[in-house]
């Protein structure tokens, strides 16, 4: 973890504005690494089941943020079924970046440019705190899953698969 105080991001600002307890956790992102979530878990010495990635999906034409552990994948059929939709597919990366205001590997469920529905995998409830992207590569926000769900108006469901 870095001793340098990270510059604020919209995600950190959203957490601050909500008045919740959270920690900003930083690490040196390696630009050659494409698996951002596992990199964050390893760099921070955290259990990958407790570090969550935000994946943007199109669910019957509506963009949805799906928050799942970094050691799992999103189950599109489970996401669609939970939302009462016919189909869910991963969103176009450029569209996800435009919609959220974040780059891939730094997409946070907090402080998105244009908020969208959020669904958090139920496994988050098994931890006192979880980590999600803080709005850029190399920055994670640690907070309680209940606070994460509350400030993102998220719904909880089993949406991750091995």
C-alpha positions as CSV (number, residue, x, y, z in Angstrom):
1,X,0.0,0.0,0.0
2,X,1.3,3.5,-0.9
3,X,1.9,6.2,1.7
4,X,1.0,8.8,-0.8
5,X,-2.6,10.2,-0.5
6,X,-4.5,9.4,-3.7
7,X,-6.1,12.1,-5.6
8,X,-9.9,12.1,-5.2
9,X,-12.0,10.3,-7.8
10,X,-15.7,10.5,-8.3
11,X,-16.0,7.1,-6.6
12,X,-14.1,8.3,-3.5
13,X,-16.2,11.6,-3.6
14,X,-19.4,9.6,-3.7
15,X,-18.4,7.5,-0.7
16,X,-17.4,10.6,1.2
17,X,-20.7,12.4,0.3
18,X,-22.6,9.4,1.6
19,X,-21.0,9.8,5.0
20,X,-20.0,6.1,5.2
21,X,-16.8,4.6,6.7
22,X,-14.3,3.5,4.0
23,X,-10.6,3.1,3.3
24,X,-8.8,4.0,0.1
25,X,-6.2,1.3,-0.7
26,X,-3.6,1.9,-3.3
27,X,-1.1,-0.3,-5.1
28,X,1.3,0.1,-8.0
29,X,-0.6,-1.0,-11.1
30,X,1.6,-2.8,-13.7
31,X,0.6,-1.6,-17.1
32,X,1.5,-5.0,-18.6
33,X,-1.2,-6.7,-16.5
34,X,-4.6,-7.2,-18.2
35,X,-6.3,-9.1,-15.3
36,X,-6.9,-6.0,-13.2
37,X,-8.9,-7.6,-10.4
38,X,-6.5,-10.5,-9.6
39,X,-3.7,-8.0,-9.7
40,X,-5.4,-5.8,-7.1
41,X,-6.1,-8.7,-4.8
42,X,-2.5,-10.0,-5.0
43,X,-0.9,-6.5,-4.7
44,X,-3.0,-5.7,-1.6
45,X,-2.5,-9.2,-0.1
46,X,-6.3,-9.8,0.0
47,X,-8.5,-12.8,-0.5
48,X,-9.7,-12.6,-4.1
49,X,-13.2,-13.6,-2.9
50,X,-13.3,-10.3,-1.0
51,X,-12.1,-8.1,-3.9
52,X,-14.9,-7.3,-6.4
53,X,-14.8,-6.2,-10.0
54,X,-17.5,-4.1,-11.7
55,X,-18.5,-5.5,-15.0
56,X,-20.8,-3.6,-17.3
57,X,-23.5,-5.7,-19.0
58,X,-26.3,-4.9,-21.4
59,X,-29.5,-6.5,-20.1
60,X,-32.3,-6.3,-22.7
61,X,-30.7,-3.1,-23.9
62,X,-30.2,-1.5,-20.5
63,X,-26.6,-1.1,-19.1
64,X,-26.2,-2.7,-15.7
65,X,-23.2,-2.8,-13.3
66,X,-22.6,-6.3,-12.1
67,X,-20.3,-6.5,-9.1
68,X,-18.7,-10.0,-8.7
69,X,-15.6,-11.4,-7.0
70,X,-12.4,-11.1,-9.0
71,X,-11.8,-14.8,-8.9
72,X,-15.2,-15.6,-10.4
73,X,-17.0,-14.6,-13.7
74,X,-20.4,-13.1,-14.3
75,X,-23.1,-15.5,-15.1
76,X,-25.1,-13.6,-17.7
77,X,-28.1,-16.0,-17.6
78,X,-28.3,-15.6,-13.8
79,X,-28.2,-11.8,-14.1
80,X,-30.8,-11.7,-16.8
81,X,-33.1,-14.1,-14.9
82,X,-32.8,-12.1,-11.7
83,X,-33.7,-8.9,-13.5
84,X,-36.6,-10.6,-15.4
85,X,-34.9,-10.1,-18.7
86,X,-34.4,-12.3,-21.7
87,X,-30.7,-11.7,-22.3
88,X,-27.5,-10.2,-20.8
89,X,-24.2,-9.8,-22.6
90,X,-21.1,-7.9,-21.7
91,X,-21.3,-4.2,-22.7
92,X,-19.0,-2.8,-25.4
93,X,-15.9,-1.6,-23.5
94,X,-15.9,1.8,-25.1
95,X,-19.6,2.3,-24.3
96,X,-18.9,1.2,-20.7
97,X,-16.2,3.7,-20.4
98,X,-18.3,6.5,-21.8
99,X,-21.3,5.6,-19.6
100,X,-19.3,5.3,-16.3
101,X,-16.6,7.9,-16.9
102,X,-14.0,5.4,-15.9
103,X,-11.4,3.3,-17.8
104,X,-11.5,-0.5,-17.9
105,X,-9.8,-1.8,-14.8
106,X,-10.9,1.2,-12.9
107,X,-14.7,1.0,-13.3
108,X,-16.4,1.5,-10.0
109,X,-20.0,1.0,-9.0
110,X,-19.7,4.3,-7.1
111,X,-19.7,7.8,-8.7
112,X,-20.4,6.8,-12.3
113,X,-21.0,9.6,-14.7
114,X,-24.4,8.2,-15.6
115,X,-25.7,5.9,-12.9
116,X,-27.2,2.6,-13.9
117,X,-28.8,-0.3,-12.0
118,X,-26.3,-2.2,-9.8
119,X,-26.5,-5.9,-8.9
120,X,-24.0,-7.2,-6.3
121,X,-23.2,-10.9,-6.0
122,X,-24.6,-12.3,-2.8
123,X,-21.2,-13.6,-1.7
124,X,-20.3,-10.0,-0.7
125,X,-22.6,-10.4,2.3
126,X,-20.2,-13.0,3.8
127,X,-17.6,-10.3,4.5
128,X,-17.5,-7.4,7.0
129,X,-15.9,-5.3,4.2
130,X,-15.2,-5.8,0.5
131,X,-13.0,-3.9,-1.9
132,X,-14.2,-2.4,-5.2
133,X,-12.4,-0.2,-7.7
134,X,-11.9,3.3,-6.5
135,X,-12.2,4.8,-10.0
136,X,-8.8,4.1,-11.5
137,X,-6.3,1.3,-11.8
138,X,-4.3,1.0,-8.6
139,X,-7.0,2.4,-6.3
140,X,-9.5,0.3,-4.3
141,X,-12.2,1.4,-1.9
142,X,-12.8,-0.9,1.1
143,X,-16.3,-0.6,2.6
144,X,-19.1,-2.7,4.1
145,X,-21.2,-4.5,1.5
146,X,-24.3,-3.0,3.2
147,X,-23.0,0.5,2.6
148,X,-22.0,-0.4,-1.0
149,X,-25.5,-1.6,-1.7
150,X,-27.1,1.3,0.0
151,X,-25.2,4.1,-1.7
152,X,-25.5,2.4,-5.2
153,X,-29.2,1.4,-4.6
154,X,-28.0,-2.1,-5.5
155,X,-29.9,-5.3,-5.5
156,X,-28.2,-8.5,-4.2
157,X,-28.4,-11.8,-6.1
158,X,-26.3,-14.9,-7.0
159,X,-24.8,-13.6,-10.3
160,X,-21.3,-15.1,-10.1
161,X,-20.1,-18.4,-11.5
162,X,-16.8,-20.3,-11.2
